[in-house]
Every structure is written in C-alpha cells, then in structure tokens.
C-alpha cells in the first residue's frame, strides 16, 4: 500500500512563533546569501579534520574560548539568580510585552519562545533553512513588524519575560527561528534569558544551536538551570565534534538533534546526552529534499540504545526523501520498521510529572488548540499589550442572515454513499458481534474509491472521493490478504495498520493526514472506536472524541465513518439508540447513526437511527452476507424491520412449510418466496432442503396454493 502511518507537522507554519520588536544587528542581510554560497562551493573546507582542526589550523577549543565583550571574568562570586519578582520589576513598560507563549508546530515541544531570532548559514544542514524562508516571506508584508530587518540576528526584549506571565506547564523550544548561540547575540542578552529560565520552574526549556562554543563561554561563570536542556544540531559525521564541545559545559541534561540527517554516523559518544532527536529533511518543493537512509537512522538508534546510559529517542519525521523515495512527510511518517520512537528524557518527565504518553498528548493538544484559535481569529492583533479590540473580541458573533446566505451558496447536501454518509460529517455505524460491520465499511470504502455502489444505492458516475483511508485496529495484514486477495483494489483506497495504536494516536494521525491532504476530498474509516479505546468509553472520552472528529471534519472538509459495538439486546425487538454500547455522547454528537443487526447466520439489516442532513427512512435495508470473490454484503430489499426480527422455529408451521414448498414447486426463487412470506432466505432454504432430503415433491405435497401477483 502507498500509505503507511502518516505523521508530521509542517515546519512552514512556525511563523506564529516569531513576534514583534526585532533589535538592530551589526550584520547585513546580504551576508547570508554570500555565506551559504561559500558553504555550497566549499563544503569540504568547512569540515574539520580528524583532530578537530579547521583549514586555518584552529582547533574547536581555541575558537570556543574567545571571550566576548560581555563575558564574565573568572573568579567572580557565585552567580545570583534573581527571583520572578525581581525579574518582573526589570520589565520595561515602554516596550510591547506579550503575556502568552505561542504554540509550536514542533512535535516534541509545546510552545515557542522567540527571545532571539535570525541567523547566518553555517554548515550544509542550513541549506534549506525553513526559518530563513519564513523571514523572507514575512519581510515582504507591509502590515507586519516581524523580520522587518530580514533574517538578521536580533534579541526580542519584548518577549524576554513572556514565560513568567504564562503559567502553563510545558516544554518550551527556545529561538525556533534563529540560533541562540549566534555571535550577534551578546552574552548579556543570553544571560538575561537564562535568568528567566531559572526562575520559571513550571516549564522545561530546550535550546538547540550549531554554535556550542558560545554556550560553553556563557556557562563558564553561570550554572545551567536544572530545567534547561542544552543541545546541538549535527547533520553528518563531520560535525560530531559539536557534541564534544557541548560536553565541556557542566550539565547532565544535554541533547543532540540529528536534523536534517544527511549521512551515516559511527562511534557516537552519548555520554551525558539524555535526549536524541532525529528527523529527515522536509523542505519545499518536495523534490529538493535531500535523502535520508533508514539504515542511518537505525544505526543511531542502535548506538543510543547500547550506550552505558541510553538516552531517550524521539523521531519527529522521516522526511520527504527516504531511501530515494520522494513522498510527502505525512506519507513517510515517523515509524522505523513499524516502531514508534517518541520518548522523553527523565528530566522532563520528573519536572512536568508526566509519562511519555501524557507529554505527547499534551503537545498534540496544544497544536489542536492553536488551530482552533487560528480559525477563530479574523482580525489583526491589537497594538495594546494584553487587550483586544472590540471587533476582535466579538469576531465570532455573526448575523444569522449572513450564515443562512453562506449556507445557501453551498447548495444541496453532498451525499457520498446513498443517504448514509454525507460529506463533511461523522457517521457512526454500530452493530451486533459478527454482524458484518467491517465487511460493510470495507465495501463502502472500496466503492467510494472506485466509483461504485454495491449496496443497493444509485451508483455514482465517478469516484466520490480522492482518497479513502481505512484505519484498522482489528484485522491483520494476513487476514486482509485472505479476505481481499481475489479482487482489484483502487489506488485511492489506503490502509493504516493501527492494531497497536491507542485512540489518541489515531486521532492525531487523522488530523495530520487531513492537514497534509487539505486540498483533497478524503474519507476516513476508523474500525473501530471500541477496540481503539482499550476500555469503557466514558462520557468524557466520548465527548472529546466526537468533538475532535467533528472539528477535523469541519476544518479540513473531510468525512469520517467509525464503528462501535452494540450491547446485548433482545433481538426480537427493534434496535434503538439505547442498544448501542458506550456513552450516549457518541451518538448525541454524531451526525449520522446506523445500526446493523443479524437476522440469522447469513443475513443482516441496516437501520438509520439518526440523520442530520437527510430524512430518516421508515424502512430498513436487508442484505445477505456472501463470500464469493470477497466477504461482502449483497442487497436484497427494503422492508419493515418487523419482517426481519428474530423469529422462533415455531412460526414455521406445517401450513407455512407447505406454502413454501408449493411456491418453490411453481418455480419461484427463494428470494421471491422470502419476500412474499416475510421470512429470511435461510429459513426458506432450510424448509426446501429438509423436504428435498426426505424425497417429497413440493408440488405433489401441497395443492391449490396461490402466489399473489406482487410476488412474481
């Protein structure tokens, strides 16, 4: 299958992280282009030799220990970290100061803190710098103060104290659109940021740099806060010396980010490194992404896991060019040989008091909140700190006449599969055990992908969706091969093996795919909620689940079908909402609810219990379960539910059996007889077979039985 598990977040949307007030810097922007040109032409010259020397004979250490103007002298008394109150008294009132940190699109963090921004390209990993692209695009806007000086390095004093005003516990990524270690940022400015980190114990801060020598210099006379993780970016084996440089700092919370990973690495020393971040390149356009090999990633994982103290491993994304195969980062996902590496170091788990799963959920939740906030925001940001204009505050209050007018423009309801499934809505299908729920949803998916309808509705003239994504929590690949091995399947039909996934991960995957394919018409089928939930579905879980599914449908105009079970019930009575398993919130918030019930071993029916956009039919649809070609349902008829409710064998009286045999003897089909007698096909078959085995002739046994005209 083309689609594997799909997971990534577009680094291009990180522009929300950068805020106003970029200070002037001493370097001019044209040096950036000049520097990268030299980088590309003389890549080999940039790489140190085996002894760590550059082409000028300087060692990394001699470069590291060059003091800046603001460098603190050795022998100074133990550093005094100011308190929160002392820091806030320093805050300048004449500068716009934000009160909340913006969300980040970086999977392993929660918020961005752009206390510095801007950079100059330094090594091959910088070639396709997403931050520079964002800066260039932002600088062209006439209504923004962001990057007004291009990508020049600068210090954002207006953001310095933002973490102290924002009390939400989180993992904070420092300077996502710049290098905190750049030489144009002074040690005094860096110290000011470190003082804020030390004071804010509700968060863990992550600093990544390609210039570890500046951090070594900074922390010669200032201790590293316990909630501060210091990291280096290493794109290839030639730059492993950055890890050695960073190790000169007196900290046991070091991080290495192999991003973008551009080559294999041997003999990595993970001493004192607690976190390993890995990602392949995901630049735009897709064809420009440099290749990452899975063997490189596997080698890093194996070396990390065999270290004396193994660090946590977090794979953000495989990238867009994996082993020479170019696809979207969502399609490549982040699994390595089917294994997810989304681990957080002990220091983060201890400070935030969360497990890996809880931290991942927290970060994903923040990204969902960010999208909701972005969707609601329709006006410019206010120029007054901490307040909003009346127009912004009331932007969600819309005249009903306008809503009606917009709704009328959209025209009639777009039914994707008969009247059961409507574009942009969430449909829940519930059913008895072995009632054929998976069979019918696979059948619907195959039909939607190929432009067919095999369940008795009018067939479309072309495929009704661009992609169908079937997320299966139950069937193995072997079972799927046995079930569908004999048929042709459209390339539009995609599959995700979610047998080992929990509900949170599935929801995150759906949102990621929907975001990546936001210009496509996509149908998601989740089989099933009951299995993915791995436990009882409480009202709280059900409400959150349906709200998230409906939010995804509304935001990206995708459609979702999901399955659930029914409770044990009296099968002689009509199936109702209260027969469905789990919380009532599942059906209360769903747009459409269908119920499947067994008539007997080979027949089922489907009843519409709820339909938001179509009239609820007064009849059910009757199907036969067939296995010719593949396991599927074959439409028999529409009928009253009472006709199909479980019937005791006592109803097959001698008189009824005689009438069945008479009609059969006159040449009427089993289906016609079943329709006329209001019995199941299997019941008719049993009667016919019983008398056939006994040698009785249906015509000789019974005389004068008449079949009404409408049965012919």
N, C-alpha and C positions, 0 to 999 in steps of 0.2 A: 504493500500500500504506500501511496505517496506521502500520506500524512502520518507522522508519529505524534507523540505528545508535543503540544505546542506551548512554549512559554518564553516570553521575553517582554521587556518594556522598552519603548523607543527612547533612546538617549536623546533624540532630537527634541523631545518635549521638555527637557530640563530647563528651558529658558525661564520657566516660572521661578527657578531658584535664585536668579540674579535680581537684585533690587537696585534702587537709586544710589546716587552720591558716590560715583567713582572718582577717586582723587587723581590729580595730575601725576604723571610719572615722568622720569627723565629720558626714557627711550621713546623713539618714534616708531609708528606702526610699520613703516616700510622695512624695518629691520627684520620683521617676522618673515616676510617673503624671501628676503635676502638670505636669512639664516637657514630656512628649510631648503632653499636651492642648493646651498652649500652642503646641507645634510645629505640630499639625494645624490649629489655628484661625488661626494667624498665620504660615503658611508664607512668604508674601511678605515679611513683616517680617524673616525670618531670612536672606533672600538679600541679599548685598552689591550695591551699585550698581556702575556701570562703573569707578569709581575705587577700588573695594575698600573703600568705607566702609559701615558698618552704619547702622541707623536713628538711632543716637546720635551719628553723625558720627565715630566712632573708625575708624581705619584698622587693617588687619590687623597692620601693623607695630607700632602703639602697643600693641595687645593682646599681641603676641608678647613684647615686651621688658619686661614687668612681672616683676621678679625675685621668686622665692620665698624663703622663709626660709633654705633650704639652698643658695641659689645661690652658686656660687664667684665670688669677686671677680676682676675683670680684673687682669692684671699678675701673677697667681700664676705660680710657676715651672712649667716643662713638667711635664705630668701624669705621675706614676709609676704604671704598671700593675703590680699585684702578680703574682707567679708563681702557678702552680697550687698549689704547696706552701704559699705564704703565704696563699692564699685558704682552703685546707682547714684551716689552723690556726685560722682565724677561725670555722669552723663550730661552731655551738652544739651541745653534746652533750645538752642538756635538751629539744631540740625534735626531733620525728619528722622524719627526713630521708629522702626516697625516693632509691633508688640507680639507677633506670632511668626514662628518659622514656617516657611513654605514647604509643602510636600515634595518629596523627591521621586523620580522615576527609577532610581537605582534600587534593585530588588532587595539588597541586604541592608538598606538603611530606611529610616522613616522620614526624616526631614533634611533639608539642605540649610547650611549656614554659610552664606557667601560673604564672609567677613573680608576676604580678598578675592580678586578676580583678575583675569588676564595672565598671559604667559608669553614666552618665546619658545619656538620649537627647538628641541634639544637632541633628539635621537630618532631612529626610524619609527618607533612607536607613535611619534607625534604626527606622522604624515597626514593622516585623515582625522585630525583633531575635531571632534564634534563641537567643542566649546568655541573654537575659532569661527566655525560656520555660524553658530548662534550669534556670536558677537557681530559678525559681518552683517547678518540679516537685521539684527536689532539696530545697528548704527544707521541703517537706511531709513528707518522710520522717523518721521518728523514729530511725532507726538510722544516720544519716549526719551527719558534721560539715561536709559540703560546703554552702556557701551558707547556713550557719546564720544569717547576718545578711542573708539575701536577696541582692539584687544590688548591695549597697554596694561601692564600690571598695575594694580592700584589697591588701596586699602579703603574699605567701606565703613567709615566711622559710624554712619547711621545704623549699621547692623551690629555693631560691636556688642551691645548689651541686650540684643533681642532674646537670646536664650534665657536670660534672667527674668524676663517678663512672661515667658512661655513656660508654664509649669508642667506640661505634658511629658511623661516619661517616654524616652525614645532613643533610637540610635541616630546620631546626627553626623552627616557627611560634611566635612569642612572644606570650603572652597571648591565646589564641584566644577566650576568653570574657570579654573586657574590653578596655579601652583603656589601653595602656601610657603614653599621654600624658595621662591624666586628671589634673586638678589635685589630687585627693586622694592621689595617689602622689607622694611627695616626690622632689626631685632627688637626694637622698642615696640613696634606695632605687633609683632608676633607675640611678645611677652604679654601685651595687653589682652590678646586673645586667650593665651594660656591661663591668665588670671581668671578670666570668665569661666573657662572650662573647670578649673579647680573649684570655683565657688558653686557651680551648678551640679549637684550630686544626683539630680533626677534623671540625668542623661549620660549616655556614653558617646564620646566624640571620636571620630575616625579621621585622621589626617594622612593623606597619601601624597607623595612627592617623587619627582625624578631627581631631586637635588638634596639628598640626605645630608650632605656636608653642612648645609645651613642649619639643619636641625641639631646636628652634633654641636655646632658652635653655640646655638641658642641654649641648649640644656647643659652646658658646662657649669653654669652657676645658678640654674633654676631647676628644681626637681620636676620630674614628669608626673602630672596628676594621675591618680590611680584609675580615673575614669577616662583616660586619654589613650587611645591606641595610635601608635606611630607606624606608618607604613611606607614602603617604596614600591614603585611600579617597575617591573622587569619584563621586557618584551622578548628577550632572547638571552642565550647563554653568555653573550658578550657583556651583559650588564648585571650579572650575578654579583659583581663586586659592590653594587649598591646595598645589597643585604649585609655585606661585611662592614660597610661604612655605617649603616644604621645601628649595627650591633655595638658600636662604640658608645651609644647612649645607655645610661644606667636605667634600663626598663626591661621588664619581663613580658611586656604586652606589645610585641612587635608584629607587624602584618606585612605580607608580601602579596602584591597584586600582579599576577601574570596576565596583563591586559594592555593592548591586544597581544595574544600569544602568537609569536611569529617564528618560533623554532623550537626544536627539542632541547632539553636541558639534562645534564648529567651531574652527579655529585653535588646536589643541592644541600647546603648546610642549613637545617631548620632550627638550629639552637636558638632558644628564646623567642622563636616566632610561634605565635599562638593561633594565627588565622592565615589561611591560604585562599586567595580569591583568584578565580580563573575565568577568562572569557575570550572568545574569538572575536574577530573584527566584524562589525555590523555597520559599515559605512554606507552612504548613499552616493551614487547609484549602486545597486546590488553587485554589479559586475566589477566594481573597483575593490571589493573586499579581498584582502589578502588571505591566503589559505591557512587554515589550521588543520593539523592532522590529529585524529583521535589518539594515535599512539603517543603523541607528545603529551596530551592531557593525561592518558593512562599512566605514563611514566612519572609525571609529577605526583599523581595520586599515590602510586606505589611507594615512591620515595618518602612522601609525607607520612603515610601510614606505617612505614618501617622506621621512622625516626625514634630516638630514645623516648622523647615525649611528643607523641603525634599531635600536630596542630589540627584544628577544625578546618574542614574543607568546604568551600562554597563555590559552586559553579553557577555563574549568573546566566550565561548563554554560550552555545557553541559557535554562534556567529552565522554569517551568511555564506561562507565558502568552507565547507567541511570535506576534507579529503578530495577536493576538486569538484564537489557537487555544489552548485550555486543555487540556493533557495532562500526564502525569507528566514529570518532568525526564528520566527514562530514555528515554522515547519521543521527546522533543525532541532528546536527545543533546547533542553539543557541536561538531558539524561545521557549517561555514559554506559553503554551496554545495558540499558534498561534500569540503571541505578541512579537515584537522585542524591546529589551531594549538596545539601542545604543545611550545613552545620554552623553553629555559632560558638565562639570560644567561651570558656568557663567564666571569664571576667565579665562578659556581657550578661550571661545567664544569672550570675550572682548579683550584680548591681541592679538589674531590672527585675530580678526574681521571676524569670520566665523560662520555660523549656524552649527547645528549638522550634517545636511546632507552634507554640504560642507567639514566639517572636516573628516567625514567618507570617502568621495570621495577622499580627499587629501591623506589620509593614504593608501587607496586601490591603488591609482595611483602610489604611491611610491613603493609599492610592485610589481606592474607590471613593473615599470622601473627597479627594482632590477633584476627581472627575465630576462629582455631583456639584461641587462648589463652582467649578469652571462652567458647567452647564447653566447654572442659575445666574451667573454674573453677566449682565448685559450692558453695564455702564462702565465708564472709566473709573480708575481708582481715585479716591479723594486725595486732595493735596494737604489735608489736615490729619495729623497722626492720630490713629485710634478712633476716628469718626468716619461716618459715611454720609453722603448726600441723601436728601430725601428721595431723589429719583432712584438711587441705588438700593436704598432700604426697602422701597416699595416696588422694585422691578418685577416681583413675582405676582403682583396684583394686576390682573389683565381683564379688560372689559369682556363680558360674556359674548357680546355681539362679534367681537374680533375672533374669539375662539370658534364660534359657530361658523363664521365666514371661512376661517382657515380649514376647519373640518370639512366644509362643503367642497373645497377645492380638491381635497384628496379623493373625492368620488366614492364609488361603492366599495364595499368590503372586498378585499382580495383573498378569496378562499384558495388555499394551497392544496388541500386534499378534501374534495367534497365539501361538506359543511362542518367537517370535524376539526380541521386545522386552518387557522386564519393567520395571515402574515402579520408578524409583529406581536403575536400573542403567545401565552403559555398554556399549553394543553396538558392536562393530567389524564393518563389512562390507568385505571385501576382494574384489577381482576382477580378471580379465584386462582389458586395454585394450579399450574398446568392448563390454564385456560387459553394459552396461546398469545400472551401479551408480547413477548419478544418476537414471536413469529409475525404478528401483525405490524409491529413497529419496524422491523427489518423490511417487511414487504412494502410498507408505506415509504420508507427511505429509498429503497430500490426504485419504486415507481416514480417518486419525486425527482430522483437523479436522472432517470431515463425518459421522462415524459410519458409515462403510462399511468393507468389506474386499473388495478386488477381486483378491486374490492367492490365493484358494482356502481361506482360513481362515473359520471361522464369523463372520458379520457381527455387530457389536455392535448394540444397540438404540438407542444414542445416541452422540454423540462421546465418545471415551475420554479426551480432554484438553481443557483450557480454551484453551490456546494451543499452536500449533506454530511454532517459529522456525527457518526454514531459512537457514543461513549459507552462502552460495555463493561459493566462491573461483574458479570457472571460467566459468560461463555469464554472458553479458552480458544486460542488460535486453532488448536486441533479440532475442537468441536465446530468451529466456523468452517474449517476446510471440509469436514464431513457433511455439513448442512448445505453449503452453497457451492461445493466443488463442481457441480454439473451445470452451472448457469453462467451466462455472460453478465458481468457487472460493469456499470458505467464508471468512468474515471472520476465522475463527480461524487461518487459515494466514497467517503473517507471513514476511517476506523481508528479509534483510540482504545488501547488495552488499559482499562482502568481497574482491573481486578484487585490491585493492591493499593488503590488510592482511597483517601477519605473524602468526605463531602466538600471540605474547604478547598482541597487541591483541585477537585473537579470544577468547582465554581470559578476558581482563579484561571484555570485553563480555558474555560468557556469565554470568560471576559477577554483574555489575551487574544484568542483566535478571532473573536468578534471585532476587536480593535484592529488587528492586523488586516482583516478582510472587510474593513468597514464599507468598502465600495461594492461588495458582493452581496447577493441575496443568499443568506445561509440558513439552513435548517439544522438545529441541534436536536439529537435524540439521546436522552440520558436514561440508561437502562441499568439500574433503577435507583430511585431515591432510597427505597427501603434498605437495599444492600449497602449503598454508599454511606448511609447514616450510621452504620455499625451499632445500632442500638435503637431504643424507642425514640420516636420523633416527638419531642415536646412542643408545646405551643410556641415557645420562644424560638426554638430551632426552625420550626415550620414557617413562622412569620418571617424570620430573617432570610431563609432560603427563598421563599416566594418573592419577597421584596427585591432581593438581588437579581433573581431571574427576570423579573419584570423590568427592573432598572436596565439590565443589559439589553433586553428586547427593545425598550423604548429608546435607548441611547444610540444603538447601532442598527436598529431596524432588522434584527434577526428574529427567528422563530424557534420556540423550544417545545419539544414533546418530552414528557418524563413519565416514568412508570412507577406504580406503587401497588401494594397488595390490598386485598380486601380481608375483613375479619371473617371468622367462621360465622356462617349465617344459615338460615332456613332457606334452602334452595327451592322450596315450593312456593316462596313468596317473591314478589318483585324486588329487584335490587334497588336500594336507595342510598342517599348520601351517607347516612349513619352506618352503612355497612363497610365503608372504606376504612382501611387501617390508618393509624397515625392521627395527628391532631386535625381538628376541623379547619385550622388555619390554612392547611394545604389547599383544600377545596374552596374555602372562602375567598382566597386571594387569586386562585387560578382563573383564567379567562374562560376556559372550556374544561369540562369534566366528562369523560367517557367511562363506562363500566362494562367489563366483559364478564360473562357468566357462562358456565358449561351447561349444555343441555344433556349431554351424555359423553361418552368417551371420544366421539369423533365430531361432535357439533357444538358450536358456541354461538352466542349472540352478543351484539354490542348495543348498548343503550346510552343515549345522550342525556346526561343528568343536568348539565349546565352549558349554556352557550351565550357568550356576551354579545356577539355580533350577528348571530343567526337565530331564527326561530327554532325552538326545541321540537323535533319531530314527535308525533304521537305514536309512531311505530318503531320497533327495533329492527336491526339488520341481522339476518340469520346466515351463518356460514358453516361450511364443512371444513374440517381440518384434513388436509391432503399432504402426501409426501412424495408425489410424483414430480420429478425434477428437483424440487427442494421443499422443505417444510413450509407450507403456506396455507392461507385460507381461501376458500372459493365461495363466492357469493351465491346464496340460494334464493333468498326472497326478503322482502319487508313484510312484517306481520305484527300482530299484537303480542305483547310479552307473555300474556296468559297462555298463548298457544304453545309456548316453549318451556314453561316451568316444569320442574321435575314431576313426572307422573309415575305413580305406582304401577306395578305389573298388573294389578287388579283391573286397571282400565282396559287392558287387552282381553276383553271378554270374548267368549266363543263367537258372539254375534259380530264383534268388531273384527276378529280374525277372519271370519267368513267373508265379510265385505272386502277386506284387503285382498284376499285370495281371488275373489270374483273379479275385482278391478285389474288385478295383475294378469288373470287369465284372459282378459279382453285386450291385453297388450299395452296397458297404461304403464308409464315409467314409475319407478319407486318415488322419484321426486314429486311427480304429479299426484300420486296417491297420498304422500305425506302432507302435501299442501292441502289437499281436499279433506283428509281425515284429521288435520291439525295434530299430527304426530311427527316424531322425528324420523329421518330416513333410516337410522339404525334400527328403530322399532319395527318399521315396515320390513326391513331386510331380515330381521330375526324371525318374523312370522312366516315370510316366504320360504326361508331356508329350512325352518322346522318342518313344514308340510312337504317340502321337496324331498327331504331326507326320509320322510315316512312313506313316500311313494304316492301320496294323494294328489289327485288332479284338482286344481283350483276351480276349473270350470264345472267338473262333474260334482264337486262337493257342494257348491252353492249355486242356486238358481235365482234368476229374476232380480239380481242387484243392479241398480242403475247408477251410473256416474253422472252427476249434473253437468250441464253444458260448460260451465265455467271451469271444470276440471280438465277438460280436453286440451 
